[in-house]
Amino acid sequence: MRMTNNKKITTFFLQIIVIFLLIIPHSFVNATTDGEWCTNKPVHGKFTLSTHCGVHRLSGECLVNTVQHNTAICVYHQNTLEIEGKITDETEGNLPQIYRQDTTRPYRLFTVSGGAQLTLRHIALKNGNVTHSGTAGNHIGTGGAIYVRHSHLFLYDSVLSSNIAGGVGGGAAYIGQKGHMMAYNTLFFKNAATNGDGLISGGYGGAYFCGGSTSCVLNASKLIGNIAKVKGGGFYCARATGCKIVAKSIVSQNIAPTNPGISCDRAAVCSTDDTSYINSPYCMPGTIGGPLTPTILTEENQGTQPPNSGNGCKVCGKGTYSNTRNAKTCKDCDVGTFTNDIGDACTNITVQKHHHHGGNNANKPHELPQNAIVSELENPSHFWRNIVFIVGGLLCIFFMYKICLFIWLKCNGRLNPEMSSCKAFVYIILYGSNQDAHMLPKEDKGVAMRSIGGGIGGNQESLLYTSLENSEGDEL
């Protein structure tokens, strides 16, 4: 019975070692991928963003199905990029922005293809622009901020505003060819699908376009004030595509000649959970007024955009803002700041000028190639953090090994019974199982076994060892 318990104890500690071996490398990987994304703008890893970040058009190739796309960031071939925004003094209390730095050239912010994944948390994407339409098949003019093909897009607590697509559609985002998008607590605001140069049939989906056997989920999110030149001021759901609107999402005040709300193709599947709205249930931040009487979104009315019903909302004027629902008054911005484009906060004038106009000193930290993946060991803070993780992991493995060795030796009667357990453990740390004062020779382990069994069945074991010794003497 005793040996069975000993085996169980040894197995238990071996399992702990295995868990440590699985957890520590994972922690180390996370440590090497964390950092400030805007410094070098890599396309793989998990990063933070604590400042507004202007991005230039990628000078190299970003090929999607052999077609070149004008973009700032090209996430491709199984790469996984996650960026989490941090609200700091540098962002003036707003979400950190990723925006088009060179306003003289049209290009989108992110192109995601080939099985890649993009996750954005607490990020604002604005001023993406692909007004050139291209052809119907190459999609170079779709998705003003984000283009997704055979890949995944996850948006959490983010804002996509003032983005323009001139091709097929998707003012802020285009999700196609078996792609997937999930937007949670995200606002699509004043994006536009314009069919810019009119070379192809386009202008579908003011906020986003889902097509080509894709899946799109709008979860507790808002589509407000988006415009489509043809159909789907809110969004367009193409054939063989599934689109869901759930968890009190709002599709309100969007504009299009046909289906200003949601445009769902006859061969598509659009569904809701009967908790979402086609007009606003309250006056949004940036406005004053309310309360409002909302209209539940259904399959029958999903294409419409009825006006808000109730005490109407009024937009706060320049130099003022409101940051709560159904606000009664607009607050004045502090001296030297002005209202942001949503109207829910104020922005520092000097920072805003830097964003839009650049200048000789603009974007100095971002002069490296946009998608250069620079080793984090080049950053001293990351280097020493990695060293700490490595050393800590090795020490954990070392001590777990010593604990298991101590238990194994104790259970097998190899430790000196005249030495205290604490002292024996220290010796094992220093010398391991090498012969020393804490160890018994293999032929003397019966002494330790008698010591272990001294409490229960001790007399029987003493008689057993005595008989064994006598029998050995007879043989001699």
N, C-alpha and C positions, 0 to 999 in steps of 0.2 A: 504493500500500500504506500509505504514511504517513498519508494523509488518512482511510483506512478505520479505522485504529487510533485516530486522533484522534476520529472520530465515536463509536467504541465507548466511549472514555474519557468523552466528554461525556455520552453516554447513561447510563453507569453512575452518574455523579454526579447526573444529573437524577433517576434512580430513588431515590437516597438522599434527595434533597429530598422526593420524594413520600412516602417512608416516614416522614420526620420530620413532615410535615404530617398524616399519619394518626395517628401515635403521640401527638404533643403535645396535640392537642385531647382525645384519650381520657384522657390523664393529668390534664388540667385538669378534666374532668368528674368523675373519681374524687376529685380533691382537693376539689371543691366539695360532694361528697356525704358525705365522711367526717366523723365527729364523734360525740359522745356522744348516743345515741338517747334516753335517758330525759329529757333536758333539755326537749325539745318534742314528742317522740313523733311524728315525721312518718311518712307512709305510703309514701314513695318515696325510694330511695337506699340507700347502703351505710353502716352505722354500727357503732360499738362500744358495748358496755355493760360498765362497770367497777364498777357498784354495784347493789345490789338495788333493784328498781324497782316500786313499787306503782302500779297503774293504776285509774282510776275509770271508771265507766260513761259512755260517750259521751252527752253531752247532746243532740247533734243526731241526724239520721237516719242509719241504716245499712240501706238497703233492699236486699233480695235477692229478685229476682223480685216486686217491689212490696210485699214483706212486711217490716215493721220487725223487726230483730233487736237484742236487748239485748247490747251488746258494748262493750269498751273501745277496741279499735283496729279500724278498718274499712279494709281494703286492697281497693281496687276498681278496675275499668276500666283494665286494662293496667298498673297500678302494680306496681313491683317493689321489695320491701323485703327487705333483708338485714341481720341483726343478728349480730354476733360478740361473744361474751362474753369478758371478760378477768378472770382470777382475780387479785384484789388484796387488800390489807389490809382494804378496806371490805367485801369479800365473805367475810371470815374464812377464806380458803383454799378456799371452796366455789365452785361455779358461780354466777354472778350470776343472781338470780331475777327473773322477771316474774310478779307475783302480783296477785290481786284485793284492792285496798286497802280497799274498803268491804264488809265481811263481812255487813252487814245487808241487802244487795241482791243478787239473783241476776243474774249476767251472765257471758258468756264473755270470754276474753282477746283473741282474734283472730277476725275474720270476713273471709274471703278469697273474692272473687267477681268475675265479669265478666272473666275472662282475666288476673287478677292473679297474682303469684307471691310467696310468702313463704319465705325461707331463714333458718334459725336454726342458729347454730354455738356450741357450748359455752354453752348457755342452759338454765336450769331454769324450767319453767312449772308453777305450782301454784295450787290453790284456785280454779280456774275453776268456775263453778256455773251451770247452766241447768236448775234443777229444775222449772220450769214446762214442761209438755209441748207446749202449743199443739195443732195439728192434724197429722194424718199428712202433709199436703202442704206445710205451711209450714216445718217443720224448725226452728222457733225454739227448741226444747228439745233439740237434738242437738249433740254436740260440746262437752264441758264446757270445754275450753281453746281448741280451734280448730275452725272450721267452714269447709269448702272446697267451692265450687261452681264448675264450669267454670274451674278455676284449678289452680295447682301448689303443692305443699308439699314442702320439702326440710329434713330434720332431720339434723344432724351432731353427734355427741358431746354429746347433750343428755339431759335428764331431764324427763319429764312425770309428775307425781305429784299425788295427792289432788284430782283433778278429777272433777266429777260432772255427768252428763247425765240429765235426767228425761224426755226424749221418746223418740223411736224408739231412740236408742242412741248409742254412741261416747262412752264416759266421758271420754276425753282428746281424741279427734278424730273428726270425721265428714267423710268424703270422698265427695262425690256429684256426679251430673250431669256425667259426663265429666271429672272431676277426676283428679289424680295425686298420689300421695304416695310419697316414698322416705325411709326412716329408716335411717341408718347409725350404728352404734355408739351407739344411743340406748336409754334405759331407760324403759319405761312401767311405773309402779309404783303400786299401790294406787289405781287409778282405778275409777270405778263407773258403770254404766248402770242406773239405778234405776227408771225409769218412775214418777217422783216422785208425780204426782197421779193417775195411773191413768186419765186421760181418753182415752188412745189405747193401742193395742197397742204396747208398747215394751219396753225393757230388753235390747237386743241389743248385744253388743260391749263388754266391760268396758274394754278399752284403746282400741280404735277400731272404727269401722263403715265399710265400703267398699261403696258401692252406686251404681246408676245408670250403668252402663257406665264404671266407673272402673278405675284401675290402682294397686295398692298393693304396695310392695316392702319387706320387712323384711330388712335386710342387716346381719349381724353385730350384731344388736340383741337386746333382752331384754324379754319381757312377763312380769312377775312380780307375783303377788298382786292381780290385777285381778278385779273382780266384775261379773257381769251377772245381772239378775233373771230373765231368760228363757233366752237362748242366747248362747254364745260368750264365755266368761269372758275368754279372750285377745282374740280379735277375731271379727267377723262379716263374712263375704264374701257379699254379696247377688247375685242373678241378674244375668247379663250382665256380670260383673265378673271381673277377673283379679287374684289375690293370690299373691305369691311369698314364700317364707321360705327364705333362703339364707345361706351363709357362717357356719355355726356359730351361728345365732340360737338363742335359748332361749325356750321358752314353758312356764312352770313355775308351779305353785302358784296358778293362777287358778281361779275358782269360778263355777259356773252350774248350774242344775238340769239343763239339757240341753247337751251338748257344752261342758264347762268349759274345754277347750283352744281349738280353732279350730272355728268353725261355718261350714261352706261349703255354700251353697245348691246344689241339684241342677243349676241352670242357670249356676252360676259355675265358674270354673276356678281351682283351688288347686294349687300345685305347690311342690316343694322340690328341693334338689340332694343330698339324702341326707347332709348334714353337720350339720343342725340337730337340736335335742333337744326332747322334751316333758317332761323333768324336768332339773334342773340337773346339769351335770357337775362342779360344785365348790360349796363353800359360799361364798356371796356376801359381799362386804364388808358389814359390819354384823352378821355372824354369826361363829361359831367352829365348827370341826369339819372333817369331810372326811378323806380324799378320798371322792368319790362315784362311783357307777357309773351313767353316763347311759344314756338310752334314745333311740335315733335316731327322729326324727319321720318318719312315713310317711303315705301316703294313708289307710291302714287305721286308724292309731291317732291321727290328728291331733286328733280331738275329745276325747281322754282327757287326764287329768292324773294320772298315777301318782305316788305319793309318791317323794321322793328315796331312792335306794338306796345304802346304804353307811353310813359313820360319820356319823350324823345331824348336822344343823346346829342350833345354838342361837343365838337372837337375843341380842345384847349388851344388857345392862340399862341403865337410865337412868344417865346420867353416865359411860358407857363407850362405846367404839367400836372397830371394826376396819376397817382400810382395805386389806386384802389378801385374796386368795382363800385359802380353807382356813386361815384364821388359827387359831393355837393358843390364844391368849389375847385377851381384850378389854382395851384400854388405857383408863386413866382420863383423863377430860377435865380440862383445867386448871381451876383455881379461877375461878369466874365464868362458866363456859361449860357448855353441856349438849348432849346428843346430838341431832343433827338427825333428821329423820323417816326417813331411810334407815339411819342408824346407822353411816355410814362416815366421819363427821367430827363435830367439835364446833362449836357456834355460840355467839357472844357473846350473853348474856342481854339486854343493853340493846338491841342491834340487833333481836333477835327480838321483843321487846315493841313496839318501834317498828313493826315490820312488821304485827303483828296488831292493835294497838290504836290506832295513829295518834296522836292527841293534838293539842294546839293547834299544835305546831310540825311535825307530820308532813306530809311531802310538800310542803314549802314550795317546792322548785324546780319543782314540777309544776302550778302554779296556772293556767298557760295552757290553752286548750282542747286536748283530748287529741290531736286530729289537725291542729292548726295547723302548717302547713309554713312555718316562719320562715326567712327568708333567712339563709344562713350568713354573709353580709357583716355581719350585726349582731353577730357574735362577732369581736372584734378579732384573735384568734389566727388564725381562718380567713381574715379579710380580708387580713392581711399574707402569709399563706401563698399565697393566690390571686395576690397581686401578684407574688410571687417566681416562681410558675409562669408567669404571663403574660410577665414580663420575660425569664425564661430561655428560654421558647419562641421569643420574637421574636428574641433574640440568636442562637439556633441557626439559625433560618431565614436571618437576615442573613449569618452567616458561611458557611453552605452556598452561598448565592447568590454571595458574593464568590469562593469557591473555584472554582465552576463558571465564573464570568466570567473569572477568571485563566487557567484551562485553555483556555477558548475563544479568548481573545486570543492566548495563547501558540501554540496550534495554527494560528491563522490569520495569524501573522506580524505582529501589531499591536503587540507589545511592543518596546521599545528594547533591542537586543542588547547594548548597551554598559552596561546597568544590570543588577546582580545580580538573580536571581529573588526573593530575600527582600525586597530593597528595592522591586522592582516590585510585589510582593504588598501591601506596606504602602501604597504609593501607590494601588493599586486599592481597598483598604479605605477610604482617605481620599477619593479623588476618583472612583472607579469608572472608567468608560471615557471620561471627559472628557479632552480634549486637555491633556497636561501632559508633564513630562520623561520619564515612563515609556511614553508612547505615541508611535507613529510616525504620520505622516499616511497616509491610505489609499493614496496614490500611491507611498509609499516602503516598503511592506511587503515588496517584493522583497528589500530589504537584510536584513530579519529572516529571510526564507525562505532566503536564501543562507547565513545564519549557522546555521540549523537543519540544512541539508543539507551543511554543511562536512565532515562525517565521511565519510558514504557517498554516493558519486556527486556529491561537491562540484564536481569539475572539469567534469562534464557540465552541472551547473546554471549554473556561471559562464559557460560557452560559450553556454548557452541565453539567459541574460540579456544577454550581449554582442551576440548576433545580433539579439535583440529591439530593443535600443537602436539598433543600426546601421540596422535596417529603419525604425525611427521617424524617424531622421535623413534617410534617403533620401526618405521621404514629404514631409518638410518641404522 
